Amino acid sequence: DTMGWGRTLYRYRSEPASQAVREYAKLADKYGMSLTEMAIKWCQSRDLVTSTLLAHTSMQQLRQCLEIAKDSTYNSDGSRRLLLPEELMWEIDRVHMKNRLPVFASERVGRDWYGE
């Protein structure tokens, strides 16, 4: 990372984090959805997540996020509706369990941490 981004974003560019992204992409493809759709629906399916923040860099991304997020997350009786199949939720959890904290899995910690 450049120093302009601070010294924190390197953890998202580690090999373990990149591997996790590749595994998530395979799951999304297997279940016929985009990574964006899988991520938003995962958030909306979690009981302890009360809101999902959406970010975008283009109008196309904004439209995609809004289309995905507009699905109702509650059944008519007020219970939370699971937006992803239970098997997919488990597969996502397994990928996460392999790499819970990318900062501790990074292979780049060393002198380059300080830009040297």
C-alpha positions in Angstrom: 0.0 0.0 0.0 1.0 3.5 -0.5 1.5 5.6 2.6 -1.5 7.7 1.5 -3.7 4.8 2.4 -2.0 4.3 5.8 -0.5 1.2 7.1 -3.6 -0.9 7.5 -4.9 -2.0 4.1 -2.0 -4.4 3.4 -3.9 -7.1 5.3 -6.5 -7.1 2.6 -3.9 -7.8 -0.1 -2.2 -10.7 1.7 -2.2 -14.1 -0.1 -4.5 -15.6 2.6 -7.0 -12.8 2.0 -6.7 -13.2 -1.8 -7.3 -16.9 -1.5 -10.4 -16.3 0.6 -11.7 -13.9 -2.1 -11.1 -16.6 -4.7 -13.0 -19.2 -2.6 -15.9 -16.8 -2.0 -16.0 -16.1 -5.8 -16.2 -19.9 -6.5 -19.1 -20.1 -4.0 -21.0 -17.2 -5.6 -20.5 -18.7 -9.0 -21.6 -22.2 -7.8 -24.8 -20.7 -6.5 -25.4 -18.5 -9.5 -24.9 -15.0 -8.0 -22.3 -12.2 -8.0 -20.0 -11.6 -5.1 -21.9 -8.4 -4.4 -25.2 -10.3 -4.2 -23.7 -13.0 -2.0 -22.2 -10.4 0.4 -25.4 -8.3 0.7 -27.6 -11.3 1.2 -25.2 -12.7 3.8 -25.4 -9.5 5.8 -29.2 -9.5 5.5 -29.4 -13.1 6.7 -27.5 -12.6 9.9 -29.6 -12.2 13.0 -27.3 -9.7 14.7 -26.8 -7.5 11.7 -29.3 -4.7 11.9 -28.3 -2.7 8.9 -26.2 -3.3 5.8 -24.0 -0.4 4.5 -23.8 -0.3 0.7 -20.9 1.4 -1.1 -20.5 1.9 -4.8 -18.1 3.7 -7.3 -20.5 3.9 -10.2 -24.2 4.3 -10.9 -24.2 0.7 -12.2 -22.9 -0.6 -8.9 -25.5 1.5 -7.0 -28.3 0.1 -9.1 -27.0 -3.5 -8.5 -26.7 -2.9 -4.8 -30.2 -1.4 -4.5 -31.7 -4.2 -6.6 -30.2 -6.9 -4.4 -30.9 -5.0 -1.1 -34.6 -4.4 -1.9 -35.4 -8.0 -1.1 -37.4 -8.2 2.1 -35.5 -9.7 4.9 -38.5 -10.5 7.0 -41.4 -12.9 6.6 -45.0 -11.7 7.1 -44.9 -13.0 10.7 -41.9 -10.8 11.5 -39.3 -13.6 11.5 -36.0 -13.1 9.7 -36.0 -14.7 6.3 -32.9 -16.6 5.2 -31.8 -15.2 1.8 -29.1 -17.7 1.2 -29.3 -21.5 1.3 -28.2 -22.9 4.6 -25.5 -25.0 2.9 -24.1 -21.8 1.3 -24.1 -20.0 4.7 -22.1 -23.0 6.1 -19.6 -22.9 3.1 -19.1 -19.1 3.6 -18.4 -19.7 7.3 -15.9 -22.4 6.5 -13.9 -20.0 4.2 -14.0 -17.4 7.0 -12.8 -19.9 9.6 -9.7 -20.5 7.6 -8.8 -16.8 7.6 -10.6 -15.1 10.4 -8.3 -12.1 10.7 -6.3 -11.3 7.6 -3.9 -9.1 9.6 -2.6 -12.2 11.4 -2.4 -14.3 8.3 -0.4 -11.8 6.2 2.8 -12.9 4.7 4.0 -9.3 4.2 4.8 -8.1 7.7 8.3 -7.0 7.8 10.5 -4.0 6.7 8.1 -3.2 3.9 5.6 -2.3 6.6 7.3 1.0 6.9 7.7 1.5 3.1 11.4 0.4 3.2 
